Amino acid sequence: MPPTDKLTDSLIRNAKPGQRPVQKTESEMQTSGARKGRRSADTIDKKNPPEKKSYRLWDGGGLYLEVDPAGGKWWRWKYRFQGKEKRLSLGGYPEVSLATAREQRQECRRLLAQGTDPAEHRKAVKSAREGATDDSFEVIAQERLKKFIDPVSKSHRTRVYARFVNDIFPAIGSRPIAEITPKELLKVILKIEERGAKDTAHRTLGSCSQVFRYAVSSGRCQSDITRNLRGALAPAEAGHFAAVTKPVSNMGSSQTSR
């Protein structure tokens, strides 16, 4: 089930140090609004004494806003990974809006569903980017993505980028591409296969092959090491493909590699 969101923009604006706003339910909001001819705005909770410590306003799906005594407002996400309770900072308000915080929460939940700890994923991505050099796998991959993938359809572009950002960059993104070994790459690809995504594993290996071939053409590595991994993955499940109903023109013309 999707998270049940409870926060509103007005409630967040009314959240002050030591003054917790009333967090009304949807039915309470509608009833109050009907009496006054409009939706009632969230108000300050005057029944409780001022709080001198930070407090939390919960949204849904583990997302909450923490208001500290100095007036800062920080987005946090509470989750469990391998039985351990953890928290992840999603940024401060208003720099990170309510809508953006919810988008980040959904992305984190997706990673969690794939068996990836969002906190460790963030650390790996940051480390890879900080250590990136001109000959690193990520830099070369980004060059190729910008040149060949960015111009294509949004749906395809999103899928290809996701393969790199979610699995490849955190693991080997900062490594000089010429130093990456077949065994090192296979270890990353097998993790994708182990979570049941056999087709994604094959497609990701293919995308990596394109990056290595691009690096060879620009003189930054000697060969496409993915050639040594043929037959290392379990066969992908056969899918259903649309039938070709019209002949394709210009069959001899070259197409952009995807």
Secondary structure in CASP SS format (residue, H / E / C, confidence):
PFRMAT SS
TARGET T0000
AUTHOR 0000-0000-0000
METHOD secondary structure of the structure
MODEL  1
M C 1.00
P C 1.00
P C 1.00
T C 1.00
D C 1.00
K C 1.00
L C 1.00
T C 1.00
D H 1.00
S H 1.00
L H 1.00
I H 1.00
R H 1.00
N H 1.00
A C 1.00
K E 1.00
P C 1.00
G C 1.00
Q E 1.00
R C 1.00
P E 1.00
V C 1.00
Q C 1.00
K C 1.00
T C 1.00
E H 1.00
S H 1.00
E H 1.00
M H 1.00
Q H 1.00
T H 1.00
S H 1.00
G H 1.00
A H 1.00
R H 1.00
K H 1.00
G C 1.00
R C 1.00
R C 1.00
S C 1.00
A C 1.00
D C 1.00
T C 1.00
I E 1.00
D C 1.00
K C 1.00
K C 1.00
N C 1.00
P C 1.00
P C 1.00
E C 1.00
K C 1.00
K C 1.00
S C 1.00
Y E 1.00
R E 1.00
L E 1.00
W E 1.00
D C 1.00
G C 1.00
G C 1.00
G C 1.00
L E 1.00
Y E 1.00
L E 1.00
E E 1.00
V E 1.00
D C 1.00
P C 1.00
A C 1.00
G C 1.00
G C 1.00
K E 1.00
W E 1.00
W E 1.00
R E 1.00
W E 1.00
K E 1.00
Y E 1.00
R E 1.00
F E 1.00
Q C 1.00
G C 1.00
K E 1.00
E E 1.00
K E 1.00
R E 1.00
L E 1.00
S E 1.00
L E 1.00
G E 1.00
G E 1.00
Y C 1.00
P C 1.00
E C 1.00
V C 1.00
S C 1.00
L H 1.00
A H 1.00
T H 1.00
A H 1.00
R H 1.00
E H 1.00
Q H 1.00
R H 1.00
Q H 1.00
E H 1.00
C H 1.00
R H 1.00
R H 1.00
L H 1.00
L H 1.00
A H 1.00
Q C 1.00
G C 1.00
T C 1.00
D C 1.00
P H 1.00
A H 1.00
E H 1.00
H H 1.00
R H 1.00
K H 1.00
A H 1.00
V H 1.00
K H 1.00
S H 1.00
A H 1.00
R H 1.00
E H 1.00
G C 1.00
A C 1.00
T C 1.00
D C 1.00
D C 1.00
S E 1.00
F H 1.00
E H 1.00
V H 1.00
I H 1.00
A H 1.00
Q H 1.00
E H 1.00
R H 1.00
L H 1.00
K H 1.00
K H 1.00
F H 1.00
I H 1.00
D C 1.00
P C 1.00
V C 1.00
S C 1.00
K H 1.00
S H 1.00
H H 1.00
R H 1.00
T H 1.00
R H 1.00
V H 1.00
Y H 1.00
A H 1.00
R H 1.00
F H 1.00
V H 1.00
N H 1.00
D H 1.00
I H 1.00
F H 1.00
P H 1.00
A H 1.00
I H 1.00
G C 1.00
S C 1.00
R C 1.00
P E 1.00
I H 1.00
A H 1.00
E H 1.00
I C 1.00
T C 1.00
P H 1.00
K H 1.00
E H 1.00
L H 1.00
L H 1.00
K H 1.00
V H 1.00
I H 1.00
L H 1.00
K H 1.00
I H 1.00
E H 1.00
E H 1.00
R C 1.00
G C 1.00
A C 1.00
K H 1.00
D H 1.00
T H 1.00
A H 1.00
H H 1.00
R H 1.00
T H 1.00
L H 1.00
G H 1.00
S H 1.00
C H 1.00
S H 1.00
Q H 1.00
V H 1.00
F H 1.00
R H 1.00
Y H 1.00
A H 1.00
V H 1.00
S H 1.00
S C 1.00
G C 1.00
R C 1.00
C C 1.00
Q C 1.00
S C 1.00
D C 1.00
I H 1.00
T H 1.00
R H 1.00
N H 1.00
L H 1.00
R C 1.00
G C 1.00
A C 1.00
L C 1.00
A C 1.00
P C 1.00
A C 1.00
E C 1.00
A C 1.00
G C 1.00
H C 1.00
F C 1.00
A C 1.00
A C 1.00
V C 1.00
T C 1.00
K C 1.00
P C 1.00
V C 1.00
S C 1.00
N C 1.00
M C 1.00
G C 1.00
S C 1.00
S C 1.00
Q C 1.00
T C 1.00
S C 1.00
R C 1.00
END
